[in-house]
Structures are given as C-alpha cells and as structure tokens.
Amino acid sequence: MVLAVSFAVQAVGAFLPNVSLLVAAAAVGLATDVALHRWQRSLASTLGKLHATVFVRQVIRDFLLIAGLIRIEEQDDETRYLALVCGLLFFYALHFACQALAIAVRRTRTLPVLTRNIDASSLRLSPALPALVMQRAGQRLLAFGGPSTAGLLITAVTGSARWAAAGMALSVVLGVVAVGMLTLRLLPSRKPVSNEKALEWFEAWLAEYQPTVGMYFSGGTSSAYQANMWLEPLARLDGRPLIVLRERFMVKHIASTDIPIVCLPKVSDLMRLEHSTLKMLIHPSNSGKTSQVLRIPTIKHAFVNHGESDKLSSCNPYAKAYDEVWVAGPAARERYAAANVGIDDRDVVEIGRPQLDTIAPYAGAPTGAFTTVLYAPTWEGWDGNPGNTSIVQAGENIVRALLADPSVRLLYKPHPLTGSVDPRAGAADTRIQEMIRAANVLRASKHSADRPAASAAAELARRTAELDQLTTSTFRASADDVERMLLRTVSEPDRADAVASATAAWEAAYWASFPVWEHQIVIGARPTVYACFNVTDLLISDVSSVISDYLASEKPYAVANTSGLPEQAFREAFPTVRAGAVLAANASGVPALLESVRHPEKDAYVAARAELKLHLLGPSDPPSAVRFNDAARALCAVADRHRSAMAVRATAEIPGQRDTESALDSEGVLG
C-alpha cells in the first residue's frame, strides 16, 4: 500500500510539477523498498509474482524523477537529461550482467556432492562472494542504484544536474566492480572442479575411506531430529560409518557429529554407492526418495524408525521394502504381526533403544520440596484423529490442574511439529505457554528470595559457549554450500568425548540456573527430552514414542485419553498405556496421580512398569548398544554373502566357473 501511494504521489509531483511531492514520494518509496527486502522478503516475493519486481519499481521511480526534472526545467533544453537517461540504461545493463554472471558462478559452485567432516580441499573450494553480489539481486539493485536515485533527488532540489551525474557514476562504478568480481570467479583457476572431476574425487574418497555401515536420510528441516537421534548409536558401531543425505539444506541441520556426511541429490550419483564398500544402511524414516537407494543391490537396508508407539504409523506397510526391520522389543514384533502389513517375522530384529543408555533409573519418591512433572504432548499428526494429541482437548486442563498444585514444578515440552497441521493445536500451545508464564509471575512473588546466585547464570553462559564451540560452526551470512564444505573438514581427534563431557556439564548448569520452584517451557534442541527425563518425577504424555522411551527409567507416567474410547477400551487398544494412569480430557485425575507419585506405596503400577519395559524395550542384558552392533554386523555379513553370490553369477558364463558356483551354493553362500 505504501509503495502504491508513493508511486501515485510521485507521478502527481512529476506532472504538476511539485518538487516537494516528487522528492518526498520518491524517498519514501525507496525507503519502503529497502525495508521490504530486509524485513518482509515474502511480501517482496509476492510482488515479484505479480510482475511488480524490484527492477520494475526502481525503473519507474528513477524515470518519474527524470520526468519531473524535465517538467521542472520547463522551456529549457530537455536534451540535457539525455546523458542521465543513458547513464541509467547503462547501469541497468550492468545489473542484468551481474545477474547473469551470478547465476553462472552459482552453477559452478553447485557440486554434485556435498560433504561434511571430509577434507574436500582438492576440489578447489573457495569462500563465497558477498551475498549482495551473489544472491540478493533485489537488494543489490537498491544498494547499487541508491546513489543514482539520491543524486536525482538532490538535483530536483538544487537544480544542478551534477549531483545526478555523480550519483550515476558511482552506481556504474559499483556495477563494474561487481561484474569484475563475478568474472574472475569464472576463470578456470578460480572456480571449483567440474562435476565429472568432483564425482571422480568422491569415488576415490570412498575407495580410501571404505565405509561399511551408514545411515540414509531424506526429509524436511523439521524432521532432522529423526536422524539426529541415531547419530551417537551409529558412531559407536563397529566399522566405518557414513551418513547419506539427499537434500542440500539438510547437511547443516544434522547435529554435531564426527561421522563423514555426503549429500547426493541426484539419483544417478547416488548409484555410485553400489560399487563402494558400504554394506548396510539404517533408515530412521520413510520418504519418497527412500525407494531410490533401495535399488542398490549391494547394500542391505534396515528400518530403525525414529520412535515406537501403538499408533498405526509405527507399523507402516512401507517397512516391508527393507531387508530387515529393527525394533526395540517384543511389543513391536507383535505389533507388526497383528497389523498384517506383509512383514515377515524372520526379518524383524530386536535391538532395544541404544539412545536410552543415559536415562537414569527410578529412585523412589521425590526428595525435594517440589514434584517435577514433564508434560510432553505429541503433535496432531496427518490424519485428523483427535486421539493423536491431547494438547487440543486436554492440554490446558492438564496444565491448569498441575499449576494449581503449589508443590509441582512443571516442565512443558511440546512436539516440534505442534500446530503444523491443525491450527487449533498451535493456538492451544500458545495459550499453555501464556498460562505457565503467568503462573511463574505469581509464584515469583512468593519465592523472590529463593533464586540461584548470579554465578549460576554465569556458569550456564560459560558452559553454553564451551558446548557451542564444540558443536556449532559459525559461517558468514553469505557462506554457500561450497564454503561450508571448505570449513567443515575432518574433525579433531577425541572431539566426540569432549562433546559428551561438555553436554553433561551444560545440562547440570542449565537445571542449576533456575529456581527449583520455577516452571519451565522447554523448546529447541537443548535440553533434549532425555535430559528432561532425568530430572522428572512424573511424565504426562500421549500415545507416542515418548512413553516407550520414558519407560527405560521405570518412573511413573500417565497417558491422556482424548480418543473418545472408554478407559478399558483405551487400555486394550494401546498396550503402552497398561502400566500407567489414564487421564480424562478434564484432567480430574491429576491430584490422585500426584499423590501416588509422592507416596510410592499408593503406586499400583510399579510391577507393571518393569514388565512393560521388558516388553517394549527388551532385556537390559546384553545392553541395547551391544544388540544394535550385533544386528549391524549380522546384516553386513548378509551383504558380504550377497556380494559373493553376485560375483559368482557374474562369472557363471565363463567356462570352468559353474563348478565353483555349485560349490559355493552347497556351502550356503548363495543363500
């Protein structure tokens, strides 16, 4: 609206002519355009789709100024402004040249393979040019064209064309410099190697590194947590691990790890893994691109999921596309059998949950003045089932009941996808957070003296800086994928142990920095839900993998029932509920639930939790990490036998080889 009015007023000012209107409207329009590209880029993009691009707007603005100048001069020779028009046209030509060269440079820097934690310096990688030159065409036009527009404005006020000429000269110089910078990057010695050379380097790196086990992941930014939860278990496997991604943007969303990461966006390049030493891949999720890697015959595939629950999504028919399905315990095996989705029971392998090794066991009733309750509702899901999440129907009631107890400290950790499908869930989440903040204000008035010393906040800041230094990489705002590849090279030795130690120290400092009575809204990557488990006395959640994971501690838990089913039917439909209390949507059972947590003799589910833990997660001996490693080694052995069989078949047509194939078959190699 402001832009439209500014152009209309500027046109009126040029027509009358009126210097004040002309100059003021042009200045307001230019300032609005700058603000638009800095803070409202989505709106600028929408205007572009309507063909009201920044270039069109800038041309209209400049030529209205020149038209106004001509009108202001009245009967004077109008040809004196021909040079200014030619200067503007030359500057616009430079702008288009910059745009074309920037596209060409970006193409040379779009390699077929992206890496992390790998030394790729031999690919002639280099830092990116400033984003104003390389990427932001609209901002570049406004910045480089600013002197021209400013010169025209001053000329309109003073009547001296020298200001306009000087402004245009400066704009032209800026354009020439940008063209020169981009042209230099197109010289053979200054640009990265060709795609063919990059792929040859990648194959050579595979031959040198010789990966054996890996993880394949494809998805959006919000699903990165699904891969991140498997980073540490993967790093502990025997062999040489590798992470294979498909989306370029996902490389920077994978959490801190020392494992080499490769991103292969094209299917044809992905197929080069067929001739590598990679034997097996785990898959934390299903995606449309998963079928592409399943076509590689030399690699075996195991579906590990990113959490298990009683929901149908935990027994997806897509799982039968994998060679094996790795599950936590007997419950998941039974779930697949009951779902009858085509999973052969012989392909199901129980490995436990190796991520849960750090969860502390149940130590009895709360010992402090406050009972810590973690409310961790899951998200609403894709199918619109009201029983997916409690946050819409029961969330506010649960939180209200917990806040009403003066001896409760609430930790609220919503699912990161909350509100992404159903706006009601997002609205409920917002209201819950407001309730918690209001409760903290009220409670602070009663416990104002009971706060940690200032040194606690300083310690948290120190630990945060220490952990960030180990786990995050700082890049310039203009850094592109090639620059990140250059900087994120091979990790330092023993960095993983340093990260684990720094993480433990950060978690201790985090919890110590808050008053013991203060409710917490826990969002973001830190602290993890597992870290929350260790300071929690009671979990309230939905039918989700959070319940299964929490059972590793054998602490009390409750499940919100918003499915519409009676309690008994709800328990029968969802086995993970059977060792915990069930809360109705009105949360009327919260007081009794808290009483049972504070007085374990009233807890009727102690034995049931131990039994359910074994059913869901499998035995504690051998540890889950050992079972996970054993499963990986066994699947690698299957891959080895399969490769041997393929080699025999490939030589079967050669005389004298058929006897060898028969001998191998009799030994079970061809399986």
C-alpha positions in Angstrom: 0.0 0.0 0.0 2.8 2.4 0.9 4.6 1.6 -2.3 1.5 2.2 -4.4 0.7 5.5 -2.7 4.3 6.6 -3.1 4.3 6.0 -6.8 1.0 7.7 -7.3 2.2 10.8 -5.3 5.5 10.8 -7.2 3.6 10.8 -10.5 1.5 13.7 -9.4 4.6 15.5 -8.3 6.2 15.0 -11.6 3.1 16.1 -13.6 2.4 19.3 -11.7 5.4 19.7 -11.2 5.9 19.9 -7.5 9.4 19.4 -6.1 8.3 18.6 -2.5 5.9 15.9 -3.6 8.3 14.5 -6.1 11.2 14.2 -3.7 9.3 13.1 -0.6 7.3 10.4 -2.5 10.5 9.0 -4.2 12.4 9.0 -0.8 9.5 7.2 0.9 9.2 4.7 -1.9 12.9 3.9 -1.9 13.0 3.5 1.9 9.9 1.3 1.8 11.6 -0.9 -0.8 14.7 -1.3 1.3 12.7 -2.2 4.3 10.6 -4.6 2.3 13.7 -6.5 1.2 15.2 -6.5 4.6 12.3 -7.5 6.8 9.4 -8.6 4.5 11.0 -10.8 1.9 7.9 -12.9 1.5 5.9 -9.8 0.5 8.6 -8.8 -1.9 8.4 -12.3 -3.5 4.7 -12.0 -3.8 5.0 -8.6 -5.6 7.5 -10.3 -7.9 5.0 -12.9 -8.8 2.6 -10.1 -9.8 5.4 -8.8 -12.1 5.9 -5.8 -9.9 9.5 -6.8 -9.4 12.1 -4.6 -7.6 13.6 -3.8 -11.0 10.2 -2.6 -12.4 9.7 -0.5 -9.3 13.2 1.0 -9.4 12.9 1.9 -13.1 9.5 3.6 -12.6 10.9 5.5 -9.6 14.0 6.8 -11.5 12.2 7.7 -14.7 9.5 9.5 -12.8 12.3 11.6 -11.2 13.7 12.4 -14.6 10.3 13.2 -16.0 9.7 15.5 -13.0 13.1 17.2 -13.6 12.2 17.8 -17.2 8.9 19.4 -16.2 10.5 21.5 -13.6 13.0 22.9 -16.1 10.0 23.9 -18.3 11.2 25.6 -21.5 14.9 24.7 -21.1 16.6 22.3 -23.5 15.3 18.8 -22.5 18.2 17.1 -24.2 20.5 18.0 -21.2 19.0 15.0 -19.5 19.7 12.5 -22.3 23.0 11.7 -20.7 21.3 10.9 -17.5 18.9 8.6 -19.2 21.8 6.9 -21.0 23.6 6.6 -17.7 20.6 4.9 -16.1 20.3 2.5 -19.0 23.9 1.6 -18.8 23.6 0.9 -15.0 20.6 -1.3 -15.7 22.6 -3.2 -18.3 25.3 -3.8 -15.6 22.6 -5.0 -13.2 21.5 -7.6 -15.7 25.1 -8.6 -16.4 25.6 -9.1 -12.7 22.6 -11.3 -12.5 23.6 -13.4 -15.4 27.2 -13.8 -14.1 25.9 -14.5 -10.6 23.8 -17.4 -12.0 26.8 -18.7 -13.9 29.0 -18.6 -10.8 26.4 -20.3 -8.6 26.2 -23.1 -11.2 29.9 -23.7 -11.0 29.6 -23.8 -7.2 26.7 -26.3 -7.2 28.7 -29.5 -7.0 27.0 -32.9 -7.4 28.2 -34.0 -4.0 28.2 -32.0 -0.7 30.3 -33.2 2.2 30.8 -32.5 5.9 33.6 -33.8 8.1 35.6 -34.7 5.0 38.7 -33.0 3.6 37.5 -31.8 0.2 40.1 -29.0 -0.4 41.3 -30.8 -3.6 38.0 -29.7 -5.3 39.4 -26.1 -5.5 36.9 -24.8 -2.9 36.9 -21.2 -2.0 34.9 -18.7 0.1 31.7 -17.3 -1.5 31.5 -13.8 -2.7 29.3 -11.4 -0.6 25.6 -12.3 -0.8 24.8 -8.9 -2.2 26.8 -9.8 -5.3 26.0 -13.5 -5.5 22.4 -14.0 -4.3 20.3 -10.9 -3.4 19.6 -9.3 -6.8 16.9 -7.1 -5.4 19.0 -5.7 -2.6 21.9 -5.3 -5.0 19.8 -3.2 -7.3 18.6 -1.0 -4.5 22.1 -0.6 -2.9 24.0 0.0 -6.2 21.2 2.1 -7.6 20.8 4.1 -4.4 23.5 6.7 -5.4 21.7 7.3 -8.7 18.3 7.9 -7.0 19.9 10.1 -4.3 21.6 12.1 -7.0 18.4 12.7 -8.9 16.6 13.7 -5.6 19.3 16.3 -4.8 19.2 17.6 -8.4 15.4 18.0 -8.1 16.0 20.2 -5.0 19.1 22.2 -6.2 18.5 22.3 -9.9 22.1 21.2 -10.6 22.4 18.1 -12.8 26.0 17.5 -11.5 24.6 15.6 -8.4 22.6 13.2 -10.6 25.7 12.6 -12.8 27.9 12.0 -9.8 25.3 9.5 -8.3 25.0 7.6 -11.6 28.8 7.5 -12.0 29.1 5.9 -8.5 26.3 3.4 -9.3 28.1 2.5 -12.5 31.4 2.0 -10.7 29.7 -0.3 -8.2 28.2 -2.3 -11.0 31.5 -2.6 -12.8 33.3 -3.8 -9.7 30.6 -6.5 -9.1 30.9 -7.6 -12.7 34.6 -7.8 -12.3 34.4 -9.9 -9.1 32.0 -12.3 -10.7 34.0 -12.6 -14.0 37.2 -13.5 -12.0 35.3 -16.4 -10.4 34.6 -17.9 -13.8 38.3 -18.2 -14.6 39.3 -21.9 -14.8 41.8 -21.5 -12.0 39.3 -19.8 -9.7 36.2 -22.0 -9.9 35.7 -25.4 -8.3 36.4 -28.6 -10.4 33.9 -29.8 -12.9 31.0 -32.1 -11.9 32.8 -35.1 -13.5 36.0 -34.4 -11.6 34.0 -33.9 -8.4 32.4 -37.3 -8.8 35.8 -38.9 -9.6 37.1 -37.4 -6.4 34.1 -38.8 -4.5 34.7 -42.3 -5.8 38.4 -42.0 -4.9 37.4 -40.9 -1.4 35.0 -43.8 -1.0 37.8 -46.2 -2.0 40.2 -44.7 0.5 37.7 -44.4 3.4 36.0 -47.7 2.7 32.7 -47.1 4.6 30.9 -50.2 5.9 27.9 -49.0 7.8 25.8 -45.9 7.4 22.5 -44.0 7.7 20.3 -42.8 4.9 18.0 -39.9 5.4 15.8 -37.7 3.3 13.2 -35.2 4.6 12.4 -31.6 5.5 14.1 -29.4 8.1 11.6 -30.1 10.8 12.3 -33.9 10.5 16.0 -33.6 11.1 15.5 -34.7 14.7 14.6 -38.2 13.3 18.2 -38.6 12.0 19.9 -36.8 14.9 18.7 -39.3 17.5 20.7 -42.0 15.7 24.0 -40.2 15.4 25.6 -41.4 18.6 24.5 -45.1 18.2 25.7 -45.0 14.6 29.1 -43.6 15.7 29.6 -46.4 18.2 29.1 -49.2 15.6 32.0 -51.4 14.6 33.3 -50.4 11.2 33.5 -47.1 9.3 30.2 -45.1 9.5 28.8 -42.8 6.8 25.7 -40.6 6.6 24.0 -40.3 3.2 21.6 -37.4 2.7 19.6 -36.3 -0.4 18.7 -32.6 0.3 21.4 -30.0 0.2 19.8 -28.0 3.0 19.8 -31.0 5.3 23.6 -31.0 5.6 23.6 -28.1 8.0 20.6 -29.4 10.0 22.3 -32.7 11.0 23.5 -32.2 14.6 27.2 -32.2 15.7 28.9 -35.4 14.8 32.3 -36.7 13.7 30.8 -39.1 11.1 31.5 -38.2 7.5 28.4 -36.8 5.7 27.8 -36.9 2.0 24.8 -35.4 0.2 23.9 -36.8 -3.2 20.9 -35.0 -4.6 20.8 -36.9 -8.0 19.8 -40.5 -8.3 22.5 -41.2 -10.9 25.1 -40.0 -8.4 23.6 -42.0 -5.6 24.0 -45.1 -7.6 27.8 -44.8 -7.3 27.5 -46.2 -3.8 26.8 -49.5 -5.5 30.5 -50.1 -6.2 31.7 -48.9 -2.8 32.5 -50.9 0.3 29.3 -49.7 2.0 27.4 -52.8 3.2 24.3 -51.7 5.1 22.3 -48.5 5.8 19.8 -47.8 8.6 16.7 -45.8 7.8 15.2 -43.6 10.6 12.2 -42.7 8.4 10.3 -43.4 5.2 10.4 -40.8 2.4 9.6 -40.6 -1.3 13.3 -40.9 -2.1 13.9 -44.0 0.0 12.9 -46.2 -2.9 15.8 -44.9 -4.9 18.5 -46.1 -2.6 16.7 -49.4 -2.1 17.5 -50.1 -5.8 21.2 -50.6 -4.9 21.6 -54.4 -4.8 25.0 -54.4 -3.0 23.7 -52.6 0.1 21.4 -54.1 2.7 18.8 -51.9 4.4 17.3 -51.9 8.0 14.4 -49.7 9.0 15.0 -48.4 12.6 12.3 -45.8 12.8 12.5 -42.7 15.0 10.5 -43.9 17.8 7.9 -46.6 18.5 4.3 -46.3 19.8 1.0 -48.1 19.5 0.0 -45.8 16.6 -0.5 -47.2 13.1 2.4 -45.2 11.9 4.7 -47.5 13.8 3.7 -50.4 11.6 3.7 -48.8 8.2 3.4 -51.3 5.2 6.4 -49.5 3.6 8.6 -51.3 6.1 8.4 -54.5 4.0 10.6 -52.8 1.4 13.6 -53.1 3.7 15.7 -56.2 4.2 15.2 -56.1 7.9 13.1 -54.1 10.4 14.9 -53.3 13.7 12.6 -52.8 16.6 13.1 -52.2 20.3 11.4 -55.2 21.8 8.8 -57.9 21.6 5.9 -55.4 21.6 6.9 -54.0 18.2 7.3 -57.5 16.7 3.8 -58.3 17.9 2.5 -55.0 16.5 3.7 -55.8 13.0 2.3 -59.3 13.2 -1.1 -58.0 14.3 -1.1 -55.3 11.7 -0.6 -57.9 8.9 1.2 -55.5 6.6 3.4 -58.1 5.0 6.4 -58.0 7.3 8.0 -61.5 7.6 8.6 -62.2 11.3 12.1 -63.5 10.4 13.0 -60.1 9.2 12.2 -58.4 12.5 15.3 -57.9 14.7 15.0 -56.7 18.4 17.8 -54.3 19.2 16.4 -52.2 22.1 16.8 -48.5 22.1 20.5 -47.6 22.2 19.7 -43.9 22.7 18.3 -44.6 26.2 21.5 -45.7 27.8 21.9 -42.3 29.6 18.5 -42.3 31.2 18.7 -42.6 35.0 16.6 -45.3 36.7 13.7 -44.7 39.1 15.0 -43.8 42.6 11.7 -43.5 44.5 9.6 -40.7 45.7 10.6 -37.0 45.1 13.0 -35.9 47.8 12.8 -32.2 47.4 10.0 -29.7 48.1 8.7 -29.9 44.6 7.5 -32.7 42.4 8.8 -32.2 38.8 6.2 -33.1 36.2 7.0 -33.3 32.5 4.1 -32.7 30.2 5.2 -33.7 26.7 2.3 -33.9 24.3 2.9 -35.2 20.8 1.8 -33.4 17.7 -1.6 -33.7 15.9 -0.5 -36.0 13.0 -1.7 -36.1 9.5 -5.0 -38.0 9.8 -7.0 -35.6 12.0 -7.5 -38.3 14.7 -8.4 -36.4 17.9 -6.6 -39.1 19.9 -3.2 -38.2 18.4 -2.5 -35.3 20.7 -4.0 -34.2 24.0 -3.0 -30.6 23.5 -6.2 -29.5 21.8 -8.8 -31.2 24.1 -7.0 -31.7 27.3 -3.7 -29.7 27.3 -5.0 -26.6 29.0 -6.9 -28.7 31.6 -3.8 -30.7 32.4 -1.6 -27.7 32.8 -4.2 -25.8 34.8 -4.5 -28.8 37.2 -0.7 -29.1 37.6 -0.3 -25.3 38.1 -2.9 -25.4 40.8 -0.7 -27.7 43.0 1.8 -25.4 44.9 4.3 -28.3 45.2 4.5 -29.0 41.4 7.2 -27.8 39.1 6.1 -28.2 35.5 8.3 -28.8 32.5 6.4 -28.3 29.3 8.0 -29.7 26.2 5.7 -29.7 23.1 6.5 -31.7 20.0 8.4 -29.5 17.4 5.7 -30.1 14.8 2.8 -28.9 17.1 0.5 -26.7 15.1 2.0 -27.6 11.7 -1.2 -29.3 10.5 -4.0 -28.2 12.9 -4.0 -24.5 13.8 -6.0 -25.4 16.9 -3.0 -27.2 18.3 -0.8 -24.3 17.7 -3.3 -21.9 19.4 -3.5 -24.3 22.4 0.2 -24.4 22.7 0.4 -20.6 22.7 -2.3 -20.4 25.5 -0.5 -23.0 27.6 2.8 -21.1 27.4 1.0 -18.0 28.5 -0.6 -19.8 31.4 2.9 -21.0 32.5 4.4 -17.6 32.3 1.6 -16.1 34.3 2.0 -18.8 37.0 5.7 -18.1 37.2 5.0 -14.4 37.8 2.6 -15.3 40.6 4.9 -17.8 42.1 7.9 -15.4 41.9 6.2 -13.0 44.3 6.1 -15.7 46.9 9.6 -17.1 46.3 11.5 -14.0 45.3 14.4 -14.8 47.7 14.7 -18.4 46.6 16.8 -17.9 43.4 20.2 -19.2 42.4 23.1 -16.9 42.8 24.3 -14.8 39.8 27.2 -17.2 39.4 24.7 -19.9 38.3 23.7 -17.9 35.2 27.4 -17.1 34.5 28.2 -20.8 34.7 25.5 -21.6 32.3 26.7 -19.0 29.9 30.2 -20.4 30.2 29.1 -23.9 29.6 26.9 -22.9 26.7 29.9 -21.1 25.0 32.0 -24.2 25.6 29.4 -26.5 24.1 28.7 -24.2 21.2 32.3 -24.0 20.3 32.5 -27.8 20.1 29.2 -28.4 18.3 28.4 -25.5 16.1 30.2 -23.9 13.2 29.9 -20.2 12.6 29.7 -19.1 9.0 29.4 -15.7 7.3 25.8 -14.8 6.3 26.9 -15.1 2.7 28.5 -18.5 3.0 27.2 -21.1 0.5 27.5 -24.9 0.4 31.0 -24.8 -1.1 32.3 -22.5 1.6 30.8 -24.7 4.3 32.4 -27.8 2.7 35.8 -25.9 2.9 35.4 -25.0 6.5 33.7 -28.2 7.9 36.5 -30.6 7.3 37.8 -33.6 9.2 37.0 -33.3 13.0 39.7 -33.2 15.6 40.6 -36.4 17.4 38.6 -37.2 20.6 36.2 -34.4 19.8 33.2 -36.8 20.5 34.3 -37.5 24.0 34.8 -33.7 24.6 31.3 -33.1 23.3 29.8 -35.7 25.6 31.6 -34.2 28.6 30.6 -30.7 27.7 27.0 -31.7 27.2 26.8 -33.3 30.6 28.3 -30.2 32.2 25.8 -27.9 30.3 22.8 -29.9 31.4 23.9 -29.7 35.0 24.5 -25.9 34.7 21.1 -25.5 32.9 19.0 -27.0 35.6 21.0 -25.3 38.4 20.5 -21.9 36.8 16.7 -21.9 37.5 14.9 -21.8 40.9 13.6 -25.2 41.9 10.1 -23.8 42.0 10.1 -22.2 38.6 8.1 -23.8 35.8 9.9 -24.3 32.5 8.9 -24.1 28.8 11.4 -26.4 27.1 11.7 -25.8 23.4 14.6 -26.1 21.0 17.3 -28.7 20.7 18.5 -28.3 24.3 17.8 -29.8 26.7 16.7 -33.0 25.0 13.7 -34.8 26.1 16.0 -37.5 27.5 17.7 -34.8 29.7 14.2 -33.8 30.9 13.5 -37.5 31.8 16.4 -37.5 34.3 15.0 -34.5 36.3 11.4 -35.7 36.1 9.4 -37.5 38.7 6.3 -37.9 36.6 5.6 -37.9 32.8 2.2 -37.0 31.3 2.0 -37.6 27.5 0.0 -39.1 24.7 0.2 -42.4 22.9 3.7 -41.8 21.4 7.2 -43.0 21.5 7.9 -40.7 24.4 6.1 -43.1 26.7 8.1 -46.1 25.4 11.4 -44.2 25.9 10.4 -43.0 29.3 9.8 -46.5 30.5 13.5 -47.1 30.4 13.5 -45.2 33.7 10.6 -47.2 35.2 9.3 -43.9 36.6 5.5 -43.2 37.0 3.7 -41.9 33.9 0.2 -41.1 32.7 -1.4 -41.0 29.3 -4.1 -38.5 28.3 -7.1 -40.2 26.7 -8.7 -37.9 24.1 -9.6 -40.8 21.7 -13.3 -40.9 22.7 -12.8 -44.5 23.9 -13.8 -45.7 27.4 -10.7 -46.2 29.7 -10.8 -50.0 29.4 -11.1 -50.0 25.6 -8.3 -47.4 25.5 -6.0 -49.6 27.5 -6.8 -52.6 25.3 -6.2 -50.6 22.1 -2.9 -49.2 23.2 -0.7 -51.6 25.2 1.8 -48.9 26.2 -1.0 -47.5 28.5 -1.3 -50.5 30.6 1.4 -49.6 33.1 0.3 -46.0 33.7 -2.6 -43.9 34.8 -5.2 -42.7 32.3 -6.2 -39.1 32.4 -9.6 -38.0 31.0 -9.8 -34.8 29.0 -11.0 -32.8 32.0 -7.8 -33.8 33.9 -9.7 -34.6 37.1 -7.3 -37.5 37.9 -4.3 -35.2 38.3 -4.5 -34.8 42.2 -4.7 -38.5 42.8 -1.9 -39.1 40.3 0.4 -36.7 42.1 -0.5 -38.4 45.4 0.7 -41.8 44.1 4.0 -40.3 42.9 4.7 -38.7 46.3 3.7 -41.8 48.1 5.0 -44.9 46.2 3.0 -47.2 48.4 0.0 -45.9 46.6 1.5 -46.5 43.2 -0.3 -49.5 41.7 1.8 -49.8 38.6 5.4 -50.4 39.9 5.5 -54.1 38.8 3.6 -53.4 35.6 6.1 -50.8 34.5 9.0 -53.2 34.9 7.1 -55.8 32.9 6.1 -53.4 30.2 9.6 -52.0 30.0 10.9 -55.5 29.2 8.0 -56.0 26.6 8.6 -52.7 24.9 12.4 -52.3 25.1 13.7 -55.8 25.5 16.1 -57.1 28.1 18.8 -54.9 29.6 21.4 -57.6 29.2 23.1 -57.5 26.8 22.8 -53.7 26.6 20.9 -52.2 23.7 24.1 -50.8 22.2 25.6 -54.3 22.0 22.4 -55.7 20.4 22.4 -52.8 17.9 26.0 -53.5 17.0 25.4 -57.3 16.7 22.5 -56.6 14.3 24.6 -54.4 12.2 27.4 -56.9 12.0 25.0 -59.7 11.1 23.4 -57.6 8.3 26.9 -56.7 7.0 27.6 -60.4 6.8 24.5 -60.9 4.8 25.7 -58.2 2.4 29.0 -59.9 2.1 27.4 -63.2 1.2 25.2 -61.5 -1.3 28.1 -59.8 -3.0 29.9 -63.1 -3.2 26.9 -64.6 -4.8 26.7 -61.7 -7.3 30.3 -62.2 -8.2 29.8 -65.9 -8.8 26.8 -65.2 -11.0 28.7 -62.6 -12.9 31.4 -65.2 -13.8 29.0 -68.1 -14.3 29.2 -67.8 -18.1 33.0 -68.2 -18.1 34.0 -71.9 -18.7 35.1 -73.7 -15.6 33.2 -71.4 -13.3 29.9 -73.3 -13.0 31.6 -75.9 -10.7 32.7 -73.1 -8.4 29.2 -71.7 -8.2 27.8 -75.1 -7.4 30.3 -75.5 -4.6 29.5 -72.1 -3.2 25.8 -72.9 -3.3 26.3 -76.1 -1.4 28.1 -74.2 1.3 25.2 -71.8 1.6 27.0 -68.8 0.1 24.3 -68.2 -2.5 21.7 -68.4 0.3 
